[in-house]
Amino acid sequence: MGVETTDVRNRPANLAGRCDRVKRLWWLTGPALALVAMLGIWLGPYVLSVYHTEAGGRALDAALVPVFPDRLAPEQVRDAKALEAGIAHLHEASRRDPRNVQALRLLARAYLSQGNPQAALAVLQQALTVRPENPLLHLELGDVYDALGQSWLCAFTATWCRLTWTRWTA
């Protein structure tokens, strides 16, 4: 009549075969999943720091307009809300990766544009402990010293920056 019956004796063998396939699949994919999870945990802070640095930089670009064509800072604030958002992103970036010199430099630029050169100086000094020979940091430091009224330090920093830049490009 076309009614199929299953043999009860074959069921445990089929079930055991399926279990073997699942075990083999687990032994192949389990270590790969564990590796991906470990990489995510290890790289997570750096990836988030890069994201917040980029978001903060875009917000600063939208918020600030250069005042002097030959200087990096200070800049005129065009959009205060965008500036605050950029500062928040840059704080988060530097919190997740304290060695993120780009985030620290942009944060100092934002502080200087807000008229807070003391905070900018502290942030740049933190960045200089990570990368002491970075000429861009020293150029920003010269702008901070100029804003603080310490023109002799500004001139010294500018001279050091020119000498270092010549050495790097030679």
DSSP file (Angstrom, degrees, kcal/mol; ACC not computed):
  #  RESIDUE AA STRUCTURE BP1 BP2  ACC     N-H-->O    O-->H-N    N-H-->O    O-->H-N    TCO  KAPPA ALPHA  PHI   PSI    X-CA   Y-CA   Z-CA
    1    1 A M              0   0    0      0, 0.0     3,-0.1     0, 0.0     0, 0.0   0.000 360.0 360.0 360.0  -0.1    0.0    0.0    0.0
    2    2 A G        +     0   0    0      1,-0.3     2,-0.6     0, 0.0     0, 0.0   0.565 360.0 140.8  89.2   8.8    2.9    2.3   -0.1
    3    3 A V        -     0   0    0      1,-0.0     2,-0.4     2,-0.0    -1,-0.3  -0.754  40.8-147.7 -87.5 123.0    3.3    2.8    3.7
    4    4 A E        -     0   0    0     -2,-0.6     2,-0.4    -3,-0.1    -1,-0.0  -0.692   8.7-160.2 -92.1 141.7    6.9    2.9    4.6
    5    5 A T        -     0   0    0     -2,-0.4     2,-0.4     2,-0.0    -2,-0.0  -0.940  11.8-135.9-117.4 142.8    8.1    1.6    7.9
    6    6 A T        -     0   0    0     -2,-0.4     2,-0.7     2,-0.0     3,-0.1  -0.771  20.9-118.4 -98.7 143.9   11.4    2.5    9.4
    7    7 A D    >>  -     0   0    0     -2,-0.4     3,-1.2     1,-0.2     4,-0.6  -0.700  15.5-154.4 -82.5 119.2   13.5    0.0   10.9
    8    8 A V  G >4 S+     0   0    0     -2,-0.7     3,-0.7     1,-0.3    -1,-0.2   0.783  90.9  66.1 -64.1 -27.7   13.9    0.8   14.6
    9    9 A R  G 34 S+     0   0    0      1,-0.2     4,-0.4     2,-0.1    -1,-0.3   0.786  98.3  52.8 -68.3 -25.7   17.3   -1.0   14.7
   10   10 A N  G <> S+     0   0    0     -3,-1.2     4,-2.3     1,-0.2    -1,-0.2   0.643  88.4  82.2 -84.2 -15.2   18.9    1.6   12.3
   11   11 A R  H <X S+     0   0    0     -3,-0.7     4,-2.7    -4,-0.6     5,-0.2   0.938  89.5  47.5 -59.5 -51.5   17.9    4.6   14.4
   12   12 A P  H  > S+     0   0    0      0, 0.0     4,-2.4     0, 0.0    -1,-0.2   0.872 112.1  51.6 -60.7 -34.0   20.7    4.5   16.9
   13   13 A A  H  > S+     0   0    0     -4,-0.4     4,-2.1     2,-0.2    -2,-0.2   0.917 111.3  46.6 -68.2 -41.9   23.3    4.0   14.1
   14   14 A N  H  X S+     0   0    0     -4,-2.3     4,-2.1     2,-0.2    -1,-0.2   0.909 113.4  49.3 -64.7 -41.5   21.9    7.0   12.2
   15   15 A L  H  X S+     0   0    0     -4,-2.7     4,-2.3    -5,-0.2    -2,-0.2   0.901 110.5  49.9 -64.8 -41.2   21.9    9.1   15.4
   16   16 A A  H  X S+     0   0    0     -4,-2.4     4,-2.1    -5,-0.2    -1,-0.2   0.881 109.3  52.5 -65.2 -37.6   25.5    8.1   16.2
   17   17 A G  H  X S+     0   0    0     -4,-2.1     4,-1.9     2,-0.2    -2,-0.2   0.893 109.5  48.9 -64.4 -40.0   26.6    9.0   12.7
   18   18 A R  H  X S+     0   0    0     -4,-2.1     4,-2.4     2,-0.2    -2,-0.2   0.911 109.7  51.8 -65.8 -41.7   25.0   12.4   13.1
   19   19 A C  H  X S+     0   0    0     -4,-2.3     4,-2.5     1,-0.2    -2,-0.2   0.889 108.1  52.0 -62.1 -39.3   26.7   12.9   16.5
   20   20 A D  H  X S+     0   0    0     -4,-2.1     4,-2.4     2,-0.2    -1,-0.2   0.908 110.0  48.7 -63.6 -41.0   30.1   12.0   14.9
   21   21 A R  H  X S+     0   0    0     -4,-1.9     4,-2.5     2,-0.2    -2,-0.2   0.903 111.6  49.2 -65.6 -40.5   29.5   14.6   12.2
   22   22 A V  H  X S+     0   0    0     -4,-2.4     4,-2.6     2,-0.2    -2,-0.2   0.914 111.3  49.7 -64.9 -42.0   28.6   17.3   14.7
   23   23 A K  H  X S+     0   0    0     -4,-2.5     4,-2.5     2,-0.2    -2,-0.2   0.918 111.8  48.0 -62.4 -43.6   31.7   16.5   16.8
   24   24 A R  H  X S+     0   0    0     -4,-2.4     4,-1.3     2,-0.2    -2,-0.2   0.920 112.4  49.3 -62.9 -42.6   33.9   16.7   13.7
   25   25 A L  H  X S+     0   0    0     -4,-2.5     4,-2.7     1,-0.2     5,-0.3   0.905 111.0  50.1 -63.3 -40.9   32.3   20.0   12.7
   26   26 A W  H  X S+     0   0    0     -4,-2.6     4,-3.0     1,-0.2    -2,-0.2   0.914 108.3  51.9 -64.2 -42.7   32.8   21.4   16.2
   27   27 A W  H  < S+     0   0    0     -4,-2.5    -1,-0.2     1,-0.2    -2,-0.2   0.755 114.9  44.2 -67.2 -22.4   36.5   20.4   16.3
   28   28 A L  H  X S+     0   0    0     -4,-1.3     4,-0.5    -3,-0.2    -2,-0.2   0.883 124.9  29.6 -85.3 -42.8   37.0   22.2   13.0
   29   29 A T  H  X S+     0   0    0     -4,-2.7     4,-2.6    -5,-0.2     5,-0.2   0.758 105.4  73.0 -91.9 -25.2   35.0   25.3   13.7
   30   30 A G  H  X S+     0   0    0     -4,-3.0     4,-2.4    -5,-0.3     5,-0.2   0.935  99.9  43.8 -57.2 -52.8   35.4   25.6   17.5
   31   31 A P  H  > S+     0   0    0      0, 0.0     4,-2.3     0, 0.0    -1,-0.2   0.873 113.4  53.0 -62.5 -34.8   39.1   26.7   17.5
   32   32 A A  H  X S+     0   0    0     -4,-0.5     4,-2.2     2,-0.2    -2,-0.2   0.922 110.4  47.0 -66.0 -42.3   38.4   29.1   14.6
   33   33 A L  H  X S+     0   0    0     -4,-2.6     4,-2.3     2,-0.2    -1,-0.2   0.889 111.7  51.2 -64.9 -39.0   35.6   30.8   16.6
   34   34 A A  H  X S+     0   0    0     -4,-2.4     4,-2.5    -5,-0.2    -2,-0.2   0.898 109.7  50.1 -64.8 -40.1   37.8   30.9   19.7
   35   35 A L  H  X S+     0   0    0     -4,-2.3     4,-2.5     2,-0.2    -2,-0.2   0.917 110.7  49.0 -64.2 -43.6   40.5   32.6   17.7
   36   36 A V  H  X S+     0   0    0     -4,-2.2     4,-2.2     2,-0.2    -2,-0.2   0.910 112.0  49.5 -62.5 -41.9   38.1   35.2   16.2
   37   37 A A  H  X S+     0   0    0     -4,-2.3     4,-2.1     2,-0.2    -2,-0.2   0.916 111.5  48.3 -63.8 -43.3   36.8   35.9   19.7
   38   38 A M  H  X S+     0   0    0     -4,-2.5     4,-2.5     1,-0.2    -2,-0.2   0.907 111.4  49.9 -65.1 -41.0   40.3   36.4   21.2
   39   39 A L  H  X S+     0   0    0     -4,-2.5     4,-3.2     1,-0.2     5,-0.3   0.899 109.8  52.1 -63.0 -39.4   41.2   38.7   18.3
   40   40 A G  H  X S+     0   0    0     -4,-2.2     4,-1.5     1,-0.2    -2,-0.2   0.903 111.8  45.3 -62.8 -41.1   38.1   40.7   18.9
   41   41 A I  H  < S+     0   0    0     -4,-2.1    -2,-0.2     2,-0.2    -1,-0.2   0.887 117.8  44.3 -68.5 -38.9   38.9   41.1   22.6
   42   42 A W  H  < S+     0   0    0     -4,-2.5     4,-0.3     1,-0.2    -2,-0.2   0.910 123.4  33.6 -73.8 -42.7   42.5   41.9   21.9
   43   43 A L  H  X S+     0   0    0     -4,-3.2     4,-2.6    -5,-0.2     3,-0.3   0.593  93.9  93.0 -90.1 -11.8   41.9   44.4   19.0
   44   44 A G  H  X S+     0   0    0     -4,-1.5     4,-2.6    -5,-0.3     5,-0.2   0.900  85.2  46.9 -51.8 -52.6   38.6   45.8   20.2
   45   45 A P  H  > S+     0   0    0      0, 0.0     4,-2.1     0, 0.0    -1,-0.2   0.881 114.2  48.4 -60.7 -36.6   40.0   48.8   22.1
   46   46 A Y  H  > S+     0   0    0     -4,-0.3     4,-2.4    -3,-0.3    -2,-0.2   0.909 111.5  48.7 -70.3 -41.1   42.3   49.8   19.2
   47   47 A V  H  X S+     0   0    0     -4,-2.6     4,-2.3     1,-0.2    -1,-0.2   0.920 113.6  46.9 -64.5 -43.2   39.5   49.5   16.7
   48   48 A L  H  X S+     0   0    0     -4,-2.6     4,-2.6    -5,-0.3    -1,-0.2   0.868 110.4  53.4 -66.9 -35.3   37.2   51.6   18.8
   49   49 A S  H  X S+     0   0    0     -4,-2.1     4,-2.3    -5,-0.2    -2,-0.2   0.913 109.3  48.1 -64.5 -41.8   40.0   54.1   19.4
   50   50 A V  H  X S+     0   0    0     -4,-2.4     4,-2.4     2,-0.2    -2,-0.2   0.914 111.4  51.1 -63.8 -42.4   40.5   54.5   15.6
   51   51 A Y  H  X S+     0   0    0     -4,-2.3     4,-2.6     1,-0.2    -2,-0.2   0.944 112.5  45.0 -59.7 -48.0   36.8   54.9   15.1
   52   52 A H  H  X S+     0   0    0     -4,-2.6     4,-2.5     1,-0.2    -1,-0.2   0.843 111.3  53.7 -68.4 -32.4   36.5   57.7   17.8
   53   53 A T  H  X S+     0   0    0     -4,-2.3     4,-2.5    -5,-0.2    -1,-0.2   0.938 111.8  44.7 -64.5 -45.6   39.6   59.4   16.4
   54   54 A E  H  X S+     0   0    0     -4,-2.4     4,-2.4     2,-0.2    -2,-0.2   0.926 115.0  47.6 -64.0 -45.0   38.1   59.5   12.9
   55   55 A A  H  X S+     0   0    0     -4,-2.6     4,-2.1     1,-0.2    -2,-0.2   0.906 113.7  48.1 -64.0 -41.1   34.7   60.7   14.2
   56   56 A G  H  X S+     0   0    0     -4,-2.5     4,-2.4     2,-0.2    -1,-0.2   0.896 110.9  50.8 -65.6 -40.4   36.4   63.3   16.4
   57   57 A G  H  X S+     0   0    0     -4,-2.5     4,-2.3     2,-0.2    -2,-0.2   0.903 110.4  49.1 -64.0 -41.1   38.5   64.5   13.5
   58   58 A R  H  X S+     0   0    0     -4,-2.4     4,-1.7     2,-0.2    -1,-0.2   0.901 111.3  50.0 -64.4 -39.8   35.5   64.8   11.2
   59   59 A A  H  X S+     0   0    0     -4,-2.1     4,-1.7     2,-0.2    -2,-0.2   0.898 110.7  49.3 -66.0 -39.7   33.6   66.8   13.9
   60   60 A L  H  X S+     0   0    0     -4,-2.4     4,-2.3     2,-0.2    -2,-0.2   0.899 108.1  53.9 -65.3 -39.7   36.6   69.1   14.4
   61   61 A D  H  < S+     0   0    0     -4,-2.3    -1,-0.2     1,-0.2    -2,-0.2   0.877 112.8  44.1 -61.1 -36.3   36.8   69.7   10.6
   62   62 A A  H  < S+     0   0    0     -4,-1.7    -1,-0.2     1,-0.2    -2,-0.2   0.795 118.6  43.8 -76.3 -27.9   33.1   70.7   10.6
   63   63 A A  H  < S+     0   0    0     -4,-1.7    15,-4.1    19,-0.2    16,-1.3   0.730 106.1  61.5 -91.8 -23.6   33.4   72.9   13.8
   64   64 A L  E  <  -A   77   0A   0     -4,-2.3    13,-0.2    13,-0.2    46,-0.0  -0.819  52.3-166.9-116.9 146.7   36.7   74.8   13.2
   65   65 A V  E     -A   76   0A   0     11,-2.4    11,-2.8    -2,-0.3    -3,-0.0  -0.996  35.4-108.3-125.1 131.4   37.9   77.3   10.5
   66   66 A P  E     -A   75   0A   0      0, 0.0     9,-0.2     0, 0.0     6,-0.1  -0.308  24.9-169.9 -61.3 139.3   41.6   78.2   10.3
   67   67 A V  S    S+     0   0    0      7,-0.9     8,-0.1     1,-0.3     5,-0.1   0.839  77.4  33.9 -92.4 -45.1   42.5   81.7   11.5
   68   68 A F  S >  S-     0   0    0      6,-0.5     3,-0.9     3,-0.2    -1,-0.3  -0.931  70.9-145.6-113.8 135.1   46.0   81.8   10.2
   69   69 A P  T 3  S+     0   0    0      0, 0.0    -1,-0.1     0, 0.0    -2,-0.0   0.747  98.7  47.4 -71.5 -21.2   47.0   80.0    7.0
   70   70 A D  T 3  S+     0   0    0      2,-0.0     2,-0.3     0, 0.0     0, 0.0   0.345 104.0  68.5-103.0   7.1   50.5   79.1    8.3
   71   71 A R    <   -     0   0    0     -3,-0.9    -3,-0.2     1,-0.1    -4,-0.1  -0.932  65.7-144.5-127.7 150.7   49.5   77.7   11.7
   72   72 A L  S    S+     0   0    0     -2,-0.3    -1,-0.1     1,-0.2    68,-0.1   0.835  73.2  61.8 -79.2 -34.5   47.6   74.6   12.8
   73   73 A A        +     0   0    0     -7,-0.1    -1,-0.2     1,-0.0     2,-0.1  -0.956  67.3  44.9-148.7 160.7   45.9   76.3   15.7
   74   74 A P        -     0   0    0      0, 0.0    -7,-0.9     0, 0.0    -6,-0.5   0.580  65.5-178.2 -77.7 164.3   44.1   78.2   17.1
   75   75 A E  E     -A   66   0A   0     34,-0.3     2,-0.3    -9,-0.2    -2,-0.0  -0.911  30.9-102.9-128.5 156.4   41.1   78.1   14.9
   76   76 A Q  E     -A   65   0A   0    -11,-2.8   -11,-2.4    -2,-0.3     2,-0.6  -0.620  35.4-122.4 -81.3 135.1   37.8   79.9   14.9
   77   77 A V  E     +A   64   0A   0     -2,-0.3   -13,-0.2    36,-0.2     3,-0.2  -0.672  35.2 169.3 -81.1 120.8   34.9   78.0   16.3
   78   78 A R  S    S+     0   0    0    -15,-4.1     2,-0.4    -2,-0.6   -14,-0.2   0.779  74.8  24.2 -97.2 -36.5   32.1   77.8   13.7
   79   79 A D     >  -     0   0    0    -16,-1.3     4,-1.9     1,-0.1    -1,-0.3  -0.903  61.2-171.1-137.6 103.7   29.9   75.1   15.4
   80   80 A A  H  > S+     0   0    0     -2,-0.4     4,-2.4     1,-0.2     5,-0.2   0.855  87.8  53.5 -66.4 -36.0   30.2   74.8   19.2
   81   81 A K  H  > S+     0   0    0      2,-0.2     4,-2.3     1,-0.2    -1,-0.2   0.911 109.3  48.1 -66.6 -41.0   28.1   71.6   19.3
   82   82 A A  H  > S+     0   0    0      2,-0.2     4,-2.5     1,-0.2    -1,-0.2   0.873 110.6  53.0 -65.6 -35.9   30.2   69.9   16.7
   83   83 A L  H  X S+     0   0    0     -4,-1.9     4,-2.5     2,-0.2    -2,-0.2   0.925 109.6  47.5 -64.6 -44.5   33.3   70.9   18.7
   84   84 A E  H  X S+     0   0    0     -4,-2.4     4,-2.2     2,-0.2    -2,-0.2   0.895 112.1  50.3 -63.7 -39.4   31.9   69.4   21.9
   85   85 A A  H  X S+     0   0    0     -4,-2.3     4,-2.3     2,-0.2    -2,-0.2   0.910 110.9  49.7 -64.0 -41.4   31.0   66.2   20.0
   86   86 A G  H  X S+     0   0    0     -4,-2.5     4,-2.5     1,-0.2    -2,-0.2   0.906 109.9  50.2 -63.3 -41.9   34.5   66.0   18.6
   87   87 A I  H  X S+     0   0    0     -4,-2.5     4,-2.4     2,-0.2    -1,-0.2   0.899 109.7  51.4 -63.8 -39.9   36.1   66.5   22.0
   88   88 A A  H  X S+     0   0    0     -4,-2.2     4,-2.1     2,-0.2    -2,-0.2   0.922 111.3  47.5 -63.2 -43.4   33.9   63.8   23.4
   89   89 A H  H  X S+     0   0    0     -4,-2.3     4,-2.4     1,-0.2    -2,-0.2   0.912 112.6  49.0 -63.2 -41.9   35.0   61.4   20.7
   90   90 A L  H  X S+     0   0    0     -4,-2.5     4,-2.4     2,-0.2    -2,-0.2   0.861 108.8  52.5 -69.9 -34.7   38.6   62.3   21.1
   91   91 A H  H  X S+     0   0    0     -4,-2.4     4,-1.9     2,-0.2    -1,-0.2   0.929 111.0  48.0 -61.5 -43.9   38.4   61.8   24.9
   92   92 A E  H  X S+     0   0    0     -4,-2.1     4,-2.2     2,-0.2    -2,-0.2   0.897 110.8  51.3 -64.4 -39.7   36.9   58.3   24.3
   93   93 A A  H  X S+     0   0    0     -4,-2.4     4,-2.0     1,-0.2    -1,-0.2   0.919 112.5  44.9 -63.4 -43.6   39.7   57.5   21.8
   94   94 A S  H  < S+     0   0    0     -4,-2.4    -1,-0.2     1,-0.2    -2,-0.2   0.785 111.5  54.1 -73.6 -25.2   42.4   58.5   24.2
   95   95 A R  H  < S+     0   0    0     -4,-1.9    -2,-0.2    -5,-0.2    -1,-0.2   0.903 112.0  43.6 -70.7 -40.6   40.7   56.6   27.0
   96   96 A R  H  < S+     0   0    0     -4,-2.2    -2,-0.2     1,-0.3    -1,-0.2   0.837 133.6  17.7 -74.6 -33.0   40.6   53.4   24.9
   97   97 A D    ><  -     0   0    0     -4,-2.0     3,-2.1    -5,-0.2    -1,-0.3  -0.778  63.9-172.8-140.1  94.1   44.2   53.8   23.7
   98   98 A P  T 3  S+     0   0    0      0, 0.0    32,-0.1     0, 0.0    -4,-0.1   0.635  86.7  61.0 -63.7 -12.1   46.3   56.2   25.7
   99   99 A R  T 3   +     0   0    0     31,-0.1     2,-1.4     1,-0.0     3,-0.1   0.288  69.5 118.2 -96.1  10.1   49.1   55.9   23.1
  100  100 A N    <>  +     0   0    0     -3,-2.1     4,-1.8     1,-0.2     5,-0.1  -0.626  39.6 179.6 -79.5  92.3   46.9   57.3   20.3
  101  101 A V  H  > S+     0   0    0     -2,-1.4     4,-2.7     1,-0.2     5,-0.2   0.846  75.4  57.9 -67.0 -35.9   49.0   60.3   19.4
  102  102 A Q  H  > S+     0   0    0      2,-0.2     4,-2.4     1,-0.2    -1,-0.2   0.921 107.3  47.5 -62.0 -43.8   46.7   61.5   16.7
  103  103 A A  H  > S+     0   0    0      1,-0.2     4,-2.1     2,-0.2    -1,-0.2   0.908 113.2  48.8 -64.2 -41.0   43.7   61.7   19.1
  104  104 A L  H  X S+     0   0    0     -4,-1.8     4,-2.2     2,-0.2    -2,-0.2   0.894 111.0  50.0 -66.3 -39.7   45.8   63.5   21.6
  105  105 A R  H  X S+     0   0    0     -4,-2.7     4,-2.1     2,-0.2    -2,-0.2   0.927 112.4  46.5 -64.9 -44.4   47.0   66.0   19.0
  106  106 A L  H  X S+     0   0    0     -4,-2.4     4,-2.1     1,-0.2    -1,-0.2   0.871 110.6  53.6 -65.8 -35.8   43.5   66.7   17.8
  107  107 A L  H  X S+     0   0    0     -4,-2.1     4,-2.4     2,-0.2    -1,-0.2   0.902 108.3  49.5 -64.7 -41.0   42.3   67.1   21.3
  108  108 A A  H  X S+     0   0    0     -4,-2.2     4,-2.5     1,-0.2    -2,-0.2   0.896 109.1  53.0 -63.8 -39.7   45.0   69.7   22.0
  109  109 A R  H  X S+     0   0    0     -4,-2.1     4,-1.9     2,-0.2   -34,-0.3   0.900 109.9  48.2 -61.3 -41.0   44.0   71.5   18.9
  110  110 A A  H  X S+     0   0    0     -4,-2.1     4,-1.6     2,-0.2    -2,-0.2   0.915 111.0  49.9 -66.6 -43.0   40.4   71.6   20.1
  111  111 A Y  H  <>S+     0   0    0     -4,-2.4     5,-2.8     1,-0.2     4,-0.5   0.906 110.4  50.3 -62.4 -40.9   41.4   72.9   23.5
  112  112 A L  H ><5S+     0   0    0     -4,-2.5     3,-1.0     1,-0.2    -1,-0.2   0.882 108.9  51.6 -65.9 -36.9   43.5   75.6   22.0
  113  113 A S  H 3<5S+     0   0    0     -4,-1.9   -36,-0.2     1,-0.3    -1,-0.2   0.794 106.4  54.7 -69.7 -27.3   40.6   76.7   19.8
  114  114 A Q  T 3<5S-     0   0    0     -4,-1.6    -1,-0.3    -5,-0.1    -2,-0.2   0.560 123.3-107.0 -78.7  -8.1   38.4   76.8   22.8
  115  115 A G  T < 5S+     0   0    0     -3,-1.0    -3,-0.2    -4,-0.5     3,-0.1   0.757  84.7 122.6  87.3  26.4   40.9   79.2   24.5
  116  116 A N     >< +     0   0    0     -5,-2.8     4,-1.7     1,-0.1     3,-0.3  -0.662  22.8 161.4-120.1  73.7   42.3   76.7   26.9
  117  117 A P  H  > S+     0   0    0      0, 0.0     4,-2.4     0, 0.0     5,-0.1   0.779  71.2  62.0 -68.9 -24.9   46.0   76.5   26.2
  118  118 A Q  H  > S+     0   0    0      2,-0.2     4,-2.1     1,-0.2     5,-0.1   0.925 107.0  44.2 -64.8 -43.2   46.8   74.9   29.6
  119  119 A A  H  > S+     0   0    0     -3,-0.3     4,-2.2     2,-0.2    -1,-0.2   0.890 113.0  52.5 -66.9 -38.4   44.7   71.9   28.8
  120  120 A A  H  X S+     0   0    0     -4,-1.7     4,-2.4     1,-0.2    -2,-0.2   0.899 108.4  50.9 -63.2 -40.0   46.2   71.8   25.3
  121  121 A L  H  X S+     0   0    0     -4,-2.4     4,-2.3     2,-0.2    -2,-0.2   0.913 109.5  50.0 -63.6 -43.5   49.7   71.9   26.8
  122  122 A A  H  X S+     0   0    0     -4,-2.1     4,-1.7     1,-0.2    -2,-0.2   0.908 112.5  47.0 -62.9 -41.8   49.0   69.0   29.2
  123  123 A V  H  X S+     0   0    0     -4,-2.2     4,-2.1     2,-0.2    -2,-0.2   0.908 112.4  49.3 -68.4 -41.2   47.6   66.8   26.4
  124  124 A L  H  X S+     0   0    0     -4,-2.4     4,-2.5     1,-0.2    -2,-0.2   0.873 108.4  53.4 -67.0 -35.8   50.5   67.6   24.1
  125  125 A Q  H  X S+     0   0    0     -4,-2.3     4,-1.1     2,-0.2    -1,-0.2   0.877 108.3  50.7 -65.5 -35.4   53.0   66.7   26.9
  126  126 A Q  H  X S+     0   0    0     -4,-1.7     4,-0.8     2,-0.2     3,-0.4   0.915 111.6  47.8 -64.7 -42.5   51.2   63.4   27.3
  127  127 A A  H >X S+     0   0    0     -4,-2.1     4,-2.4     1,-0.2     3,-0.7   0.873 107.5  56.2 -65.9 -36.6   51.5   62.8   23.5
  128  128 A L  H 3< S+     0   0    0     -4,-2.5    -1,-0.2     1,-0.2    -2,-0.2   0.739  98.5  60.7 -70.7 -21.9   55.2   63.8   23.5
  129  129 A T  H 3< S+     0   0    0     -4,-1.1    -1,-0.2    -3,-0.4    -2,-0.2   0.805 111.2  41.5 -70.9 -26.8   55.9   61.1   26.2
  130  130 A V  H << S+     0   0    0     -4,-0.8    -2,-0.2    -3,-0.7    -1,-0.1   0.914 135.0  15.4 -82.5 -47.4   54.7   58.5   23.6
  131  131 A R    ><  +     0   0    0     -4,-2.4     3,-1.4     1,-0.1    -1,-0.2  -0.726  68.2 171.5-129.1  80.3   56.3   60.0   20.5
  132  132 A P  T 3  S+     0   0    0      0, 0.0    -1,-0.1     0, 0.0    -4,-0.1   0.720  77.4  50.1 -68.0 -20.8   59.0   62.5   21.6
  133  133 A E  T 3  S+     0   0    0      4,-0.0     3,-0.1    31,-0.0    -5,-0.1   0.198  74.2 124.3-103.8  18.3   60.5   63.0   18.1
  134  134 A N    <>  -     0   0    0     -3,-1.4     4,-1.5     1,-0.2     3,-0.3  -0.682  46.9-159.9 -78.9 113.3   57.2   63.7   16.2
  135  135 A P  H  > S+     0   0    0      0, 0.0     4,-2.2     0, 0.0    -1,-0.2   0.812  87.6  59.8 -67.5 -28.5   57.7   67.1   14.5
  136  136 A L  H  > S+     0   0    0      2,-0.2     4,-2.2     1,-0.2     5,-0.2   0.888 104.2  50.7 -66.5 -37.3   53.9   67.7   14.2
  137  137 A L  H  > S+     0   0    0     -3,-0.3     4,-2.3     1,-0.2    -1,-0.2   0.900 110.7  49.1 -65.0 -39.4   53.5   67.5   17.9
  138  138 A H  H  X S+     0   0    0     -4,-1.5     4,-2.0     2,-0.2    -2,-0.2   0.856 108.5  53.2 -69.3 -33.4   56.3   70.0   18.4
  139  139 A L  H  X S+     0   0    0     -4,-2.2     4,-1.5     2,-0.2    -2,-0.2   0.927 111.4  45.5 -64.6 -44.2   54.7   72.3   15.8
  140  140 A E  H  X S+     0   0    0     -4,-2.2     4,-2.0     1,-0.2    -2,-0.2   0.883 109.6  56.3 -63.5 -38.1   51.5   72.2   17.8
  141  141 A L  H  X S+     0   0    0     -4,-2.3     4,-2.7     1,-0.2    -1,-0.2   0.875 103.1  54.7 -62.6 -37.1   53.4   72.7   21.0
  142  142 A G  H  X S+     0   0    0     -4,-2.0     4,-2.1     1,-0.2    -1,-0.2   0.893 106.9  50.6 -62.1 -39.7   54.9   75.9   19.5
  143  143 A D  H  X S+     0   0    0     -4,-1.5     4,-2.0     2,-0.2    -2,-0.2   0.877 110.6  49.8 -64.6 -37.0   51.3   77.2   18.8
  144  144 A V  H  X S+     0   0    0     -4,-2.0     4,-1.8     2,-0.2    -2,-0.2   0.928 110.1  49.3 -67.6 -44.8   50.4   76.4   22.4
  145  145 A Y  H  <>S+     0   0    0     -4,-2.7     5,-2.7     1,-0.2     4,-0.4   0.885 110.1  52.4 -61.6 -37.2   53.5   78.2   23.8
  146  146 A D  H ><5S+     0   0    0     -4,-2.1     3,-1.1     1,-0.2    -1,-0.2   0.910 108.7  49.6 -63.6 -41.8   52.6   81.2   21.6
  147  147 A A  H 3<5S+     0   0    0     -4,-2.0    -1,-0.2     1,-0.3    -2,-0.2   0.806 108.8  53.4 -67.0 -29.0   49.0   81.2   23.0
  148  148 A L  T 3<5S-     0   0    0     -4,-1.8    -1,-0.3    -5,-0.1    -2,-0.2   0.522 118.7-112.9 -81.8  -5.3   50.5   81.1   26.5
  149  149 A G  T < 5S+     0   0    0     -3,-1.1     2,-1.0    -4,-0.4    -3,-0.2   0.648  79.0 128.2  83.6  15.6   52.7   84.2   25.7
  150  150 A Q     >< +     0   0    0     -5,-2.7     4,-1.7     1,-0.2     3,-0.5  -0.645  24.0 164.3-103.2  74.5   55.9   82.3   25.9
  151  151 A S  H  >  +     0   0    0     -2,-1.0     4,-2.5     1,-0.2     5,-0.2   0.801  69.1  60.2 -67.0 -29.9   57.3   83.4   22.5
  152  152 A W  H  > S+     0   0    0      1,-0.2     4,-2.0     2,-0.2    -1,-0.2   0.895 108.0  45.7 -65.9 -37.2   60.9   82.3   23.3
  153  153 A L  H  > S+     0   0    0     -3,-0.5     4,-2.7     2,-0.2    -1,-0.2   0.853 110.2  55.3 -69.8 -33.8   59.7   78.7   23.8
  154  154 A C  H  X S+     0   0    0     -4,-1.7     4,-2.3     2,-0.2    -2,-0.2   0.932 109.7  45.6 -62.4 -45.5   57.6   79.0   20.6
  155  155 A A  H  X S+     0   0    0     -4,-2.5     4,-2.3     2,-0.2    -2,-0.2   0.903 113.2  50.0 -65.5 -41.1   60.8   80.0   18.6
  156  156 A F  H  X S+     0   0    0     -4,-2.0     4,-2.5     2,-0.2    -2,-0.2   0.925 112.1  47.5 -62.1 -44.8   62.8   77.2   20.2
  157  157 A T  H  X S+     0   0    0     -4,-2.7     4,-2.5     1,-0.2    -2,-0.2   0.898 111.1  51.0 -64.9 -41.0   60.2   74.7   19.4
  158  158 A A  H  X S+     0   0    0     -4,-2.3     4,-2.3     2,-0.2    -1,-0.2   0.906 111.3  48.1 -63.9 -41.3   59.8   75.9   15.8
  159  159 A T  H  X S+     0   0    0     -4,-2.3     4,-2.4     2,-0.2    -2,-0.2   0.927 112.4  48.5 -64.2 -44.9   63.6   75.7   15.3
  160  160 A W  H  X S+     0   0    0     -4,-2.5     4,-2.6     1,-0.2     5,-0.2   0.904 110.8  51.9 -60.4 -41.1   63.7   72.2   16.7
  161  161 A C  H  X S+     0   0    0     -4,-2.5     4,-2.8     1,-0.2    -1,-0.2   0.913 109.4  48.8 -64.2 -42.8   60.8   71.2   14.5
  162  162 A R  H  X S+     0   0    0     -4,-2.3     4,-2.3     2,-0.2    -1,-0.2   0.919 112.8  47.9 -63.2 -42.9   62.6   72.5   11.4
  163  163 A L  H  X S+     0   0    0     -4,-2.4     4,-2.0     2,-0.2    -2,-0.2   0.913 114.3  45.8 -64.4 -42.6   65.8   70.7   12.2
  164  164 A T  H  X S+     0   0    0     -4,-2.6     4,-2.5     2,-0.2    -2,-0.2   0.921 111.9  51.0 -66.5 -43.4   63.9   67.4   12.9
  165  165 A W  H  X S+     0   0    0     -4,-2.8     4,-2.1     1,-0.2    -2,-0.2   0.900 109.9  50.6 -63.1 -39.6   61.9   67.7    9.8
  166  166 A T  H  X S+     0   0    0     -4,-2.3     4,-1.2     1,-0.2    -1,-0.2   0.905 111.3  48.8 -63.2 -40.7   65.0   68.3    7.7
  167  167 A R  H  < S+     0   0    0     -4,-2.0    -2,-0.2     1,-0.2    -1,-0.2   0.888 112.3  48.2 -66.1 -39.2   66.6   65.2    9.3
  168  168 A W  H  < S+     0   0    0     -4,-2.5    -2,-0.2     1,-0.2    -1,-0.2   0.852 116.0  42.5 -70.5 -34.3   63.5   63.1    8.6
  169  169 A T  H  <        0   0    0     -4,-2.1    -1,-0.2     1,-0.2    -2,-0.2   0.622 360.0 360.0 -89.4 -13.0   63.2   64.1    5.0
  170  170 A A     <        0   0    0     -4,-1.2    -1,-0.2    -5,-0.2    -2,-0.1   0.487 360.0 360.0 -76.6 360.0   66.9   64.0    4.1
